[in-house]
Amino acid sequence: MLLGNDIWQDFFDDFKRSVWRLELHPVYTMPQEEEKLERFRSGERLPDGYWSPWMSRVKAYIESGRTIGRVHVVRQPLSEYLRFEFEWYYRHHVKAGEDIRILDLTGKPNPGLPDHDFWLFDEARVVKMLYRPDGTQIRRELLESPDIESYKRYRDIALDGAVPFMEYWQG
């Protein structure tokens, strides 16, 4: 089942215990980020006290006893987009309680991860995230009968070698 923008946020917010994401791409082309990316390119840095609607959502999840996390797989040198994402998003999102980790596979083989991004909801539902090579999102697909054990194994593989974001990013 495809999850369009109109139902994605409600679906996302409906998780009961945990939500976790695997991110594999060095760039995500998001039209709503163009202006922020240009500001980053010009050298602008967000203040340490920056707060966003996403951070408010994360904080509410944490305060309700739920967890949210992700691992982003990277290879050096980091793309401009990853430097932007780390500086403008991740360094702030961890303050709201999101468990963000980085798995640096520079010079290493794939440890057994899939070829696509995904969200794992409550260790029971999987949303496969599909992108074009340029990072443009194609679709979000709620898998009807996913092999949950495989997706939990992918999560565990990624977490096993990942380091906390703030340890990785000293920028």
C-alpha positions as CSV (number, residue, x, y, z in Angstrom):
1,M,0.0,0.0,0.0
2,L,1.4,3.4,-1.0
3,L,1.5,6.1,1.7
4,G,0.9,9.5,0.1
5,N,1.6,12.7,1.8
6,D,-2.0,13.0,2.9
7,I,-1.9,10.0,5.2
8,W,1.9,9.6,5.9
9,Q,2.0,11.9,8.9
10,D,-1.0,10.3,10.6
11,F,0.3,6.8,9.8
12,F,3.8,7.8,11.2
13,D,2.4,9.3,14.4
14,D,0.4,6.2,15.1
15,F,3.3,4.0,16.3
16,K,2.9,2.6,19.8
17,R,6.4,1.9,21.1
18,S,9.2,2.4,18.6
19,V,10.1,3.6,15.2
20,W,13.5,3.2,13.5
21,R,14.9,4.2,10.1
22,L,17.8,3.0,7.9
23,E,19.1,5.6,5.6
24,L,21.5,4.6,2.8
25,H,21.7,7.6,0.4
26,P,24.4,10.3,0.3
27,V,21.8,12.8,-0.9
28,Y,18.0,13.3,-0.6
29,T,16.5,15.8,-3.0
30,M,13.8,17.5,-1.0
31,P,12.2,20.5,-2.6
32,Q,11.2,22.0,0.8
33,E,14.9,22.0,1.7
34,E,16.2,24.0,-1.2
35,E,16.2,27.4,0.5
36,K,17.9,25.9,3.7
37,L,20.5,24.1,1.6
38,E,21.3,27.4,-0.2
39,R,21.7,29.1,3.2
40,F,24.0,26.3,4.3
41,R,26.1,26.8,1.1
42,S,26.5,30.5,1.9
43,G,28.0,29.6,5.3
44,E,25.0,30.2,7.5
45,R,24.9,28.1,10.7
46,L,21.8,27.6,12.8
47,P,22.0,28.8,16.4
48,D,22.6,26.1,19.1
49,G,19.1,26.9,20.5
50,Y,17.4,26.2,17.2
51,W,14.0,24.3,17.5
52,S,11.8,22.9,14.8
53,P,8.4,21.2,14.4
54,W,10.1,17.9,13.9
55,M,11.9,18.3,17.2
56,S,8.6,19.0,18.9
57,R,7.2,15.8,17.5
58,V,10.3,13.8,18.6
59,K,10.1,15.3,22.1
60,A,6.4,14.4,22.3
61,Y,7.2,10.8,21.3
62,I,9.9,10.5,23.9
63,E,7.7,12.1,26.6
64,S,5.0,9.6,25.8
65,G,7.4,6.7,26.4
66,R,8.1,5.9,22.7
67,T,11.5,5.7,21.1
68,I,12.7,7.0,17.7
69,G,16.0,6.3,16.1
70,R,17.9,5.9,12.9
71,V,21.2,4.9,11.4
72,H,22.6,6.7,8.4
73,V,25.1,4.7,6.4
74,V,27.9,6.9,5.0
75,R,31.1,6.7,3.0
76,Q,33.9,9.3,3.0
77,P,34.1,11.9,1.6
78,L,30.7,13.0,2.9
79,S,28.5,14.6,0.3
80,E,27.5,18.2,0.6
81,Y,24.0,17.1,1.4
82,L,25.2,14.9,4.3
83,R,27.2,17.8,5.7
84,F,24.1,20.0,5.5
85,E,21.9,17.3,7.0
86,F,24.3,16.7,9.9
87,E,24.8,20.4,10.6
88,W,21.2,21.7,10.1
89,Y,19.2,18.7,11.3
90,Y,20.9,15.9,13.1
91,R,22.9,18.0,15.6
92,H,19.7,19.5,16.7
93,H,17.4,16.5,16.5
94,V,19.5,14.5,19.0
95,K,18.7,17.3,21.6
96,A,15.0,16.5,21.2
97,G,15.7,12.8,22.0
98,E,16.1,11.1,18.6
99,D,18.7,8.4,18.7
100,I,20.7,9.1,15.6
101,R,23.7,7.0,14.8
102,I,26.2,6.9,11.9
103,L,27.6,3.7,10.3
104,D,30.7,4.7,8.3
105,L,31.5,2.0,5.7
106,T,34.3,3.8,4.0
107,G,36.6,1.1,2.6
108,K,34.4,-1.6,4.0
109,P,32.0,-4.0,2.3
110,N,28.3,-4.0,2.9
111,P,27.7,-5.9,6.1
112,G,24.4,-7.4,4.9
113,L,22.2,-4.3,4.7
114,P,19.4,-4.1,2.1
115,D,19.5,-1.9,-1.0
116,H,16.7,0.4,0.2
117,D,15.8,2.8,3.0
118,F,13.0,1.8,5.4
119,W,11.1,2.7,8.5
120,L,10.4,-0.1,11.0
121,F,7.3,0.6,13.2
122,D,6.9,-1.2,16.5
123,E,8.9,-4.1,15.1
124,A,5.8,-5.1,13.2
125,R,5.3,-2.9,10.2
126,V,7.8,-1.8,7.5
127,V,7.6,1.2,5.2
128,K,10.0,0.8,2.3
129,M,11.3,4.2,1.1
130,L,12.3,4.3,-2.6
131,Y,14.4,7.0,-4.2
132,R,15.9,7.8,-7.6
133,P,19.7,7.9,-7.9
134,D,19.6,11.7,-7.5
135,G,17.8,11.3,-4.1
136,T,14.3,12.3,-5.2
137,Q,11.7,10.2,-3.4
138,I,9.7,7.9,-5.7
139,R,7.3,6.5,-3.1
140,R,6.7,5.2,0.4
141,E,5.3,1.7,0.5
142,L,3.8,0.0,3.5
143,L,4.8,-3.6,2.9
144,E,1.8,-6.0,3.2
145,S,3.7,-9.1,4.4
146,P,7.3,-8.1,5.2
147,D,9.8,-10.6,6.6
148,I,10.0,-8.8,9.9
149,E,12.9,-10.8,11.2
150,S,15.0,-9.7,8.2
151,Y,14.2,-6.1,8.8
152,K,15.0,-6.4,12.5
153,R,18.3,-8.1,11.5
154,Y,19.1,-5.2,9.2
155,R,18.4,-2.8,12.1
156,D,20.7,-4.8,14.4
157,I,23.5,-5.0,11.8
158,A,23.4,-1.3,11.3
159,L,23.3,-0.5,15.0
160,D,26.1,-3.0,15.7
161,G,28.7,-1.0,13.8
162,A,27.2,2.5,14.2
163,V,28.4,5.3,16.6
164,P,26.2,8.0,18.2
165,F,25.9,11.0,15.9
166,M,27.5,13.5,18.3
167,E,30.5,11.2,18.6
168,Y,30.8,11.0,14.8
169,W,30.1,14.6,14.0
170,Q,32.5,17.0,15.7
171,G,31.6,19.8,13.3
